[in-house]
Structures are given as C-alpha cells and as structure tokens.
Amino acid sequence: MAVQNFDHHVRYYVPHHFIFYSVLLLLEIAAVYQIFHDPPLKSVWIFMAILVLVITWLSYMLRQHYALTLQNRIVVLEMRHRYFFLTGENFESLERQLSFSQIAALRFASDEELQPLIESTLKEGLPSLEIKQRIRNWKADNRRV
C-alpha cells in the first residue's frame, strides 16, 4: 500500500460513489428526457423522476445518519476510556443514568472538572446546555463532524 499524502488521501467506495450514484443520475436524466419526449406517459415519467430524486436523497441522508450514529458511539467509548483513565472506575454504571446529550456535553470538561461535573449532573439532573455553561476550562473537540 502506498504512503498516504495529499495526492491520494481521499478514499472512494466504488460501488457507492461511482456505480450507485451514476446509475441514479442516468435514471434521472432518462426520466426527465422522457417527460418531454413521451407526452402520453408524461405523468408516469414525472413520477419516475420524483421517485429517483427521493431515492437519491434518502440514500444520502441514510449515509449521514450512519456516520452520526457511529460518532455517537465513539463519543460514549471515549468517555468510558477517559473516565476509567482518570478514576480507575467503570463509567458504564453512570452512563445508564445519563442521556447521550449529557455525556456529549461532559466531554468538553477539563480532566479536573469532569468528576465533580458528573456528580452535579447526576444529583441535579443538569441538561446539556447547563453542563456546558458550568465548564470553566473548556476542552475543545475539533474532530467531530
């Protein structure tokens, strides 16, 4: 495998990027063409054009949903690791008492603030916005999409 650099750092998934979307584009072009060249079946071709557009949009949105779901899993795993590293204790018992938005907000707390902020969140039921407002030493996350 070649060393990665700027010239070839982008990864493509051929079936998705080049075949699937190419087929959808061709189907859309064919349906729009037929709208203007097959007047007796114009309404059928309009329906087909709309159907292809909906399928394209849904496939794109589903791809985004999968990426965000994976990121959410990574956030929880990151918090499990960080909590164990800082305290030597398992985070999973606390995790069941917190919502995902609370866990995601707690990630921004510095190592010194994390444990007291978790305790406050559990005791007071703090929403994610208030958790973020209480953080004094913000730990940025510049990698989340």
GUKOL-165060 format. One record per residue: residue number from 1; z, y, x of N, C-alpha, C in turn. Coordinates in nm, 4 decimals. Atoms other than C-alpha are relative to their C-alpha. Example, Ala and Ser with C-alpha at 12.3 -4.5 7.8 and 13.67 -1.06 7.14 Angstrom:
// residues 2
{1; {0.0000; -0.1190; 0.0890}; {0.7800; -0.4500; 1.2300}; {0.0000; 0.1200; 0.0900}}
{2; {-0.0060; -0.1190; -0.0820}; {0.7140; -0.1060; 1.3670}; {0.0730; 0.1090; -0.0770}}
***
This chain:
// residues 145
{1; {0.0000; -0.1180; 0.0846}; {0.0000; 0.0000; 0.0000}; {0.0000; 0.1240; 0.0888}}
{2; {0.0117; -0.1218; -0.0792}; {-0.0935; 0.3437; 0.1355}; {0.1251; 0.0861; -0.0145}}
{3; {-0.1112; -0.0932; 0.0038}; {0.1704; 0.6021; 0.2209}; {-0.0302; 0.1078; -0.1027}}
{4; {0.0215; -0.0994; 0.1047}; {0.2179; 0.8421; -0.0662}; {-0.0017; 0.1400; 0.0590}}
{5; {0.0063; -0.1411; -0.0361}; {0.1149; 1.2024; -0.0184}; {-0.0631; 0.0759; -0.1153}}
{6; {0.0517; -0.0833; 0.1079}; {-0.0252; 1.4892; -0.2221}; {-0.1324; -0.0521; -0.0553}}
{7; {0.1336; 0.0437; 0.0423}; {-0.3758; 1.3414; -0.2328}; {0.0014; -0.1186; -0.0952}}
{8; {-0.0043; 0.1161; 0.0899}; {-0.2670; 1.0257; -0.4135}; {0.1423; -0.0313; -0.0470}}
{9; {-0.1350; 0.0225; 0.0514}; {0.0759; 1.0734; -0.5653}; {0.0024; -0.0237; -0.1508}}
{10; {0.0060; 0.0183; 0.1451}; {-0.0360; 1.0679; -0.9295}; {-0.0312; -0.1461; -0.0302}}
{11; {0.0234; 0.1388; 0.0385}; {-0.0171; 0.7287; -1.0959}; {-0.0634; -0.0035; -0.1381}}
{12; {0.0670; 0.0179; 0.1278}; {-0.2511; 0.6296; -1.3739}; {0.0157; -0.1449; -0.0445}}
{13; {-0.0017; 0.1327; 0.0602}; {-0.2224; 0.3368; -1.6079}; {-0.1351; -0.0160; -0.0676}}
{14; {0.1409; 0.0065; 0.0402}; {-0.5879; 0.2421; -1.6512}; {-0.0188; -0.0339; -0.1482}}
{15; {0.0222; 0.0287; 0.1426}; {-0.5642; 0.0749; -1.9950}; {0.0371; 0.1170; -0.0921}}
{16; {-0.0445; -0.1109; 0.0853}; {-0.3799; 0.3754; -2.1355}; {-0.0820; 0.1266; 0.0250}}
{17; {0.0613; -0.1286; -0.0305}; {-0.5280; 0.6741; -1.9556}; {-0.1526; -0.0006; -0.0084}}
{18; {0.1462; -0.0006; -0.0084}; {-0.8901; 0.5661; -1.9191}; {-0.0699; -0.0803; -0.1083}}
{19; {0.0662; 0.0820; 0.1019}; {-0.9654; 0.2995; -2.1777}; {0.0427; 0.0428; -0.1398}}
{20; {-0.0492; -0.0300; 0.1349}; {-0.7444; 0.3681; -2.4805}; {-0.0423; 0.1393; -0.0473}}
{21; {0.0336; -0.1353; 0.0429}; {-0.7898; 0.7445; -2.4903}; {-0.1501; 0.0253; 0.0013}}
{22; {0.1463; -0.0128; 0.0016}; {-1.1613; 0.7154; -2.4045}; {-0.0580; -0.0591; -0.1281}}
{23; {0.0461; 0.0623; 0.1245}; {-1.2144; 0.4799; -2.6971}; {0.0327; 0.0906; -0.1191}}
{24; {-0.0358; -0.0905; 0.1100}; {-1.0254; 0.7160; -2.9293}; {-0.0894; 0.1242; -0.0009}}
{25; {0.0878; -0.1163; -0.0073}; {-1.2323; 1.0106; -2.8056}; {-0.1397; -0.0338; -0.0508}}
{26; {0.1327; 0.0416; 0.0483}; {-1.5575; 0.8215; -2.8650}; {0.0000; -0.0211; -0.1510}}
{27; {-0.0103; 0.0198; 0.1455}; {-1.4418; 0.7194; -3.2137}; {0.0058; 0.1331; -0.0736}}
{28; {-0.0100; -0.1317; 0.0632}; {-1.3532; 1.0792; -3.2945}; {-0.1352; 0.0706; 0.0017}}
{29; {0.1330; -0.0619; -0.0096}; {-1.6895; 1.2066; -3.1711}; {-0.0962; -0.0650; -0.0980}}
{30; {0.0878; 0.0713; 0.0930}; {-1.8709; 0.9379; -3.3714}; {0.0303; 0.0373; -0.1449}}
{31; {-0.0370; -0.0335; 0.1382}; {-1.6769; 1.0175; -3.6884}; {-0.0422; 0.1421; -0.0344}}
{32; {0.0402; -0.1396; 0.0256}; {-1.7370; 1.3933; -3.6583}; {-0.1528; 0.0093; -0.0086}}
{33; {0.1465; 0.0011; 0.0047}; {-2.1066; 1.3296; -3.5854}; {-0.0481; -0.0509; -0.1357}}
{34; {0.0412; 0.0601; 0.1268}; {-2.1352; 1.1107; -3.8948}; {0.0311; 0.0906; -0.1197}}
{35; {-0.0310; -0.0931; 0.1091}; {-1.9704; 1.3779; -4.1122}; {-0.1212; 0.0867; -0.0300}}
{36; {0.1143; -0.0908; 0.0168}; {-2.2767; 1.5970; -4.0545}; {-0.1340; -0.0719; -0.0166}}
{37; {0.1274; 0.0720; 0.0044}; {-2.5428; 1.3242; -4.0430}; {-0.0051; -0.1125; -0.1028}}
{38; {-0.0022; 0.1042; 0.1030}; {-2.4424; 1.0900; -4.3249}; {0.0645; 0.0566; -0.1268}}
{39; {-0.0586; -0.0687; 0.1168}; {-2.3887; 1.3100; -4.6345}; {0.0539; -0.0918; -0.1103}}
{40; {-0.0553; 0.0831; 0.1073}; {-2.3446; 1.0223; -4.8830}; {0.1411; -0.0543; 0.0311}}
{41; {-0.1303; 0.0553; -0.0386}; {-2.0446; 0.8913; -4.6863}; {0.0876; 0.1033; 0.0698}}
{42; {-0.0714; -0.1065; -0.0690}; {-1.9116; 1.2280; -4.5744}; {0.1517; -0.0125; -0.0155}}
{43; {-0.1444; 0.0092; 0.0211}; {-1.5683; 1.1777; -4.7296}; {0.0610; -0.1173; 0.0776}}
{44; {-0.0482; 0.1142; -0.0781}; {-1.5329; 0.8357; -4.5606}; {0.0130; 0.0393; 0.1469}}
{45; {-0.0029; -0.0407; -0.1411}; {-1.6156; 0.9879; -4.2208}; {0.1069; 0.1057; 0.0263}}
{46; {-0.1098; -0.0964; -0.0152}; {-1.3747; 1.2741; -4.2758}; {0.1324; -0.0752; 0.0092}}
{47; {-0.1201; 0.0823; -0.0042}; {-1.1053; 1.0178; -4.3491}; {0.0127; -0.0702; 0.1355}}
{48; {-0.0025; 0.0691; -0.1293}; {-1.2001; 0.8232; -4.0339}; {0.0354; 0.0963; 0.1138}}
{49; {-0.0299; -0.0988; -0.1039}; {-1.1897; 1.1394; -3.8201}; {0.1485; 0.0362; -0.0026}}
{50; {-0.1426; -0.0325; 0.0128}; {-0.8448; 1.2269; -3.9543}; {0.0852; -0.1184; 0.0460}}
{51; {-0.0736; 0.1202; -0.0401}; {-0.7263; 0.8685; -3.9046}; {0.0044; -0.0134; 0.1527}}
{52; {0.0028; 0.0096; -0.1469}; {-0.8366; 0.8667; -3.5393}; {0.0884; 0.1080; 0.0615}}
{53; {-0.0868; -0.1065; -0.0510}; {-0.6646; 1.2018; -3.4814}; {0.1475; -0.0352; -0.0168}}
{54; {-0.1395; 0.0396; 0.0246}; {-0.3423; 1.0704; -3.6358}; {0.0426; -0.1101; 0.0972}}
{55; {-0.0313; 0.1073; -0.0940}; {-0.3556; 0.7547; -3.4225}; {0.0187; 0.0562; 0.1409}}
{56; {-0.0112; -0.0627; -0.1318}; {-0.4114; 0.9659; -3.1100}; {0.1318; 0.0749; 0.0119}}
{57; {-0.1239; -0.0772; -0.0018}; {-0.1231; 1.1980; -3.1968}; {0.1220; -0.0923; 0.0028}}
{58; {-0.1134; 0.0933; 0.0035}; {0.1119; 0.9082; -3.2806}; {0.0174; -0.0733; 0.1326}}
{59; {-0.0115; 0.0701; -0.1287}; {0.0315; 0.7259; -2.9576}; {0.0584; 0.0922; 0.1060}}
{60; {-0.0544; -0.0964; -0.0952}; {0.1056; 1.0393; -2.7582}; {0.1491; 0.0233; -0.0261}}
{61; {-0.1398; -0.0249; 0.0337}; {0.4324; 1.1068; -2.9436}; {0.0875; -0.1217; 0.0293}}
{62; {-0.0751; 0.1213; -0.0285}; {0.5430; 0.7449; -2.9099}; {0.0256; -0.0122; 0.1495}}
{63; {-0.0165; 0.0022; -0.1449}; {0.4857; 0.7657; -2.5356}; {0.1120; 0.0955; 0.0415}}
{64; {-0.1045; -0.0966; -0.0296}; {0.7070; 1.0766; -2.5247}; {0.1372; -0.0540; -0.0419}}
{65; {-0.1250; 0.0571; 0.0505}; {0.9734; 0.9007; -2.7329}; {0.0543; -0.1047; 0.0971}}
{66; {-0.0437; 0.1017; -0.0958}; {0.9837; 0.6083; -2.4899}; {0.0571; 0.0648; 0.1255}}
{67; {-0.0475; -0.0673; -0.1217}; {1.0228; 0.8445; -2.1932}; {0.1375; 0.0627; -0.0228}}
{68; {-0.1287; -0.0631; 0.0277}; {1.3087; 1.0364; -2.3560}; {0.1100; -0.1032; -0.0219}}
{69; {-0.0979; 0.1067; 0.0197}; {1.4833; 0.7166; -2.4626}; {0.0435; -0.0568; 0.1342}}
{70; {-0.0334; 0.0493; -0.1331}; {1.4649; 0.5903; -2.1065}; {0.0868; 0.1006; 0.0750}}
{71; {-0.0817; -0.1012; -0.0659}; {1.6002; 0.9195; -1.9745}; {0.1425; -0.0001; -0.0537}}
{72; {-0.1337; 0.0040; 0.0585}; {1.8926; 0.8982; -2.2166}; {0.0803; -0.1185; 0.0546}}
{73; {-0.0683; 0.1157; -0.0586}; {1.9748; 0.5504; -2.0875}; {0.0418; 0.0299; 0.1431}}
{74; {-0.0304; -0.0328; -0.1390}; {1.9619; 0.6803; -1.7314}; {0.1175; 0.0974; 0.0076}}
{75; {-0.1124; -0.0946; 0.0032}; {2.1969; 0.9678; -1.8194}; {0.1316; -0.0749; -0.0173}}
{76; {-0.1229; 0.0768; 0.0236}; {2.4549; 0.7214; -1.9518}; {0.0347; -0.0832; 0.1233}}
{77; {-0.0259; 0.0792; -0.1205}; {2.4172; 0.4951; -1.6487}; {0.0483; 0.0884; 0.1141}}
{78; {-0.0441; -0.0945; -0.1024}; {2.4527; 0.7959; -1.4201}; {0.1467; 0.0379; -0.0209}}
{79; {-0.1393; -0.0354; 0.0288}; {2.7758; 0.8956; -1.5956}; {0.0934; -0.1176; 0.0268}}
{80; {-0.0816; 0.1178; -0.0307}; {2.9080; 0.5385; -1.5681}; {0.0257; -0.0081; 0.1502}}
{81; {-0.0111; 0.0071; -0.1460}; {2.8386; 0.5388; -1.1963}; {0.0886; 0.1121; 0.0547}}
{82; {-0.0752; -0.1157; -0.0499}; {2.9782; 0.8865; -1.1371}; {0.1484; -0.0112; -0.0343}}
{83; {-0.1393; 0.0134; 0.0426}; {3.2961; 0.8231; -1.3372}; {0.0705; -0.1073; 0.0825}}
{84; {-0.0603; 0.1061; -0.0798}; {3.3600; 0.4974; -1.1533}; {0.0207; 0.0459; 0.1441}}
{85; {-0.0109; -0.0496; -0.1373}; {3.2941; 0.6641; -0.8182}; {0.1172; 0.0970; 0.0144}}
{86; {-0.1055; -0.1002; -0.0073}; {3.5383; 0.9473; -0.8969}; {0.1389; -0.0554; -0.0314}}
{87; {-0.1309; 0.0460; 0.0471}; {3.8131; 0.7496; -1.0682}; {0.0313; -0.1452; 0.0345}}
{88; {-0.0205; 0.1430; -0.0220}; {3.7632; 0.3826; -0.9839}; {0.0186; -0.0763; -0.1296}}
{89; {-0.0174; 0.0615; 0.1320}; {3.7791; 0.3134; -1.3583}; {-0.1337; -0.0118; -0.0709}}
{90; {0.1197; 0.0237; 0.0778}; {3.5223; 0.1888; -1.6065}; {-0.0183; 0.1098; -0.1048}}
{91; {0.0300; -0.1066; 0.0955}; {3.3539; 0.4580; -1.8196}; {-0.0328; -0.0536; -0.1393}}
{92; {0.0506; 0.0552; 0.1255}; {3.2367; 0.2219; -2.0946}; {0.0986; 0.0119; -0.1161}}
{93; {-0.0966; -0.0139; 0.1099}; {3.5603; 0.2373; -2.2936}; {0.0009; 0.1437; -0.0518}}
{94; {0.0078; -0.1405; 0.0428}; {3.5385; 0.6183; -2.3001}; {-0.1340; 0.0293; -0.0670}}
{95; {0.1356; -0.0201; 0.0511}; {3.1665; 0.6045; -2.3667}; {-0.0100; -0.0301; -0.1496}}
{96; {0.0031; 0.0370; 0.1429}; {3.2253; 0.4387; -2.7029}; {0.0633; 0.1066; -0.0884}}
{97; {-0.0678; -0.1054; 0.0759}; {3.4394; 0.7354; -2.8073}; {-0.0754; 0.1327; 0.0038}}
{98; {0.0761; -0.1240; -0.0158}; {3.1841; 0.9984; -2.7063}; {-0.1409; -0.0169; -0.0563}}
{99; {0.1397; 0.0036; 0.0436}; {2.8482; 1.0863; -2.8567}; {-0.0898; 0.0205; 0.1215}}
{100; {0.0908; -0.0207; -0.1128}; {2.5406; 1.0966; -2.6383}; {-0.0061; 0.1472; 0.0387}}
{101; {0.0079; -0.1429; -0.0338}; {2.5260; 1.4763; -2.6625}; {0.1224; 0.0454; 0.0790}}
{102; {-0.1204; -0.0324; -0.0774}; {2.8847; 1.4971; -2.5353}; {-0.0122; -0.0528; 0.1433}}
{103; {0.0178; 0.0586; -0.1334}; {2.8049; 1.2627; -2.2453}; {-0.0998; 0.0826; 0.0802}}
{104; {0.1015; -0.0802; -0.0688}; {2.4944; 1.4640; -2.1600}; {0.0568; 0.1354; 0.0425}}
{105; {-0.0612; -0.1283; -0.0347}; {2.6957; 1.7872; -2.1649}; {0.1002; -0.0158; 0.1140}}
{106; {-0.1000; 0.0237; -0.1051}; {2.9696; 1.6390; -1.9462}; {-0.0633; -0.0164; 0.1381}}
{107; {0.0696; 0.0181; -0.1278}; {2.7112; 1.5646; -1.6757}; {-0.0039; 0.1290; 0.0802}}
{108; {0.0121; -0.1280; -0.0691}; {2.6983; 1.9354; -1.5924}; {0.1304; 0.0446; 0.0656}}
{109; {-0.1296; -0.0366; -0.0582}; {3.0669; 1.9486; -1.4985}; {0.0074; -0.0438; 0.1457}}
{110; {-0.0214; 0.0362; -0.1404}; {3.1621; 1.9500; -1.1325}; {0.0924; -0.1213; 0.0058}}
{111; {-0.0854; 0.1177; -0.0162}; {3.3453; 1.6486; -0.9948}; {0.1458; 0.0312; -0.0310}}
{112; {-0.1388; -0.0392; 0.0238}; {3.6758; 1.8384; -1.0109}; {0.0285; 0.0219; -0.1488}}
{113; {-0.0191; -0.0319; 0.1425}; {3.6251; 1.9391; -1.3752}; {-0.0245; -0.1182; -0.0922}}
{114; {0.0456; 0.1070; 0.0891}; {3.4867; 1.6120; -1.5090}; {0.1141; -0.0712; -0.0720}}
{115; {-0.1087; 0.0767; 0.0623}; {3.8053; 1.4122; -1.5710}; {0.0796; 0.0838; -0.1013}}
{116; {-0.0725; -0.0800; 0.0996}; {4.0039; 1.6976; -1.7370}; {-0.0863; 0.0357; -0.1217}}
{117; {0.0890; -0.0346; 0.1116}; {3.6993; 1.7895; -1.9460}; {-0.0235; -0.1199; -0.0921}}
{118; {0.0117; 0.1209; 0.0831}; {3.6564; 1.4304; -2.0648}; {0.1244; -0.0148; -0.0868}}
{119; {-0.1247; 0.0106; 0.0753}; {4.0230; 1.4247; -2.1666}; {0.0057; 0.1027; -0.1122}}
{120; {0.0029; -0.1039; 0.1042}; {3.9863; 1.7558; -2.3539}; {-0.0983; -0.0353; -0.1106}}
{121; {0.1024; 0.0369; 0.0986}; {3.6709; 1.6311; -2.5238}; {0.0516; -0.1085; -0.0925}}
{122; {-0.0534; 0.1091; 0.0819}; {3.8418; 1.3139; -2.6425}; {0.1132; 0.0485; -0.0892}}
{123; {-0.1162; -0.0476; 0.0754}; {4.1567; 1.4941; -2.7537}; {-0.0412; 0.0973; -0.1108}}
{124; {0.0357; -0.1069; 0.0932}; {3.9900; 1.7910; -2.9245}; {-0.1315; -0.0244; -0.0730}}
{125; {0.1287; 0.0268; 0.0638}; {3.6563; 1.6364; -3.0243}; {-0.1005; 0.1111; 0.0237}}
{126; {0.0863; -0.1139; -0.0311}; {3.4622; 1.9113; -2.8475}; {-0.1474; -0.0326; -0.0210}}
{127; {0.1454; 0.0186; 0.0087}; {3.0954; 1.9496; -2.9410}; {-0.0638; 0.0330; 0.1351}}
{128; {0.0661; -0.0164; -0.1298}; {2.8429; 1.9553; -2.6567}; {-0.0116; 0.1464; 0.0422}}
{129; {0.0123; -0.1420; -0.0337}; {2.7952; 2.3327; -2.6733}; {0.1307; 0.0536; 0.0586}}
{130; {-0.1299; -0.0463; -0.0499}; {3.1671; 2.3958; -2.6245}; {0.0340; -0.0633; 0.1347}}
{131; {-0.0212; 0.0645; -0.1299}; {3.1822; 2.1418; -2.3411}; {-0.0708; 0.0809; 0.1081}}
{132; {0.0779; -0.0763; -0.0979}; {2.9089; 2.3332; -2.1613}; {0.0609; 0.1379; 0.0248}}
{133; {-0.0593; -0.1327; -0.0157}; {3.0828; 2.6654; -2.2244}; {0.1289; -0.0045; 0.0829}}
{134; {-0.1259; 0.0125; -0.0758}; {3.4065; 2.5369; -2.0662}; {-0.0226; -0.0306; 0.1480}}
{135; {0.0281; 0.0345; -0.1393}; {3.2376; 2.4335; -1.7434}; {-0.0036; 0.1276; 0.0835}}
{136; {-0.0062; -0.1160; -0.0896}; {3.3181; 2.6789; -1.4634}; {-0.0878; -0.0188; 0.1228}}
{137; {0.0804; 0.0285; -0.1180}; {3.1439; 2.5096; -1.1715}; {-0.1124; -0.0937; -0.0436}}
{138; {0.1117; 0.0702; 0.0610}; {2.8083; 2.4049; -1.3139}; {-0.0732; -0.0872; 0.1013}}
{139; {0.0771; 0.0918; -0.0833}; {2.6325; 2.1018; -1.1654}; {-0.1380; -0.0130; -0.0642}}
{140; {0.1341; -0.0066; 0.0591}; {2.2618; 2.1579; -1.2268}; {-0.0688; -0.1363; -0.0024}}
{141; {0.0859; 0.1174; 0.0082}; {2.0210; 1.8859; -1.3359}; {-0.1433; 0.0510; -0.0084}}
{142; {0.1361; -0.0505; -0.0043}; {1.6735; 1.9896; -1.2281}; {-0.1046; -0.1085; -0.0122}}
{143; {0.0942; 0.1113; 0.0061}; {1.5192; 1.6469; -1.2711}; {-0.0311; -0.0461; -0.1429}}
{144; {0.0233; 0.0450; 0.1382}; {1.5428; 1.5968; -1.6480}; {-0.1238; 0.0672; -0.0554}}
{145; {0.1242; -0.0516; 0.0576}; {1.2149; 1.6389; -1.8299}; {0.0318; 0.0807; -0.1235}}
***
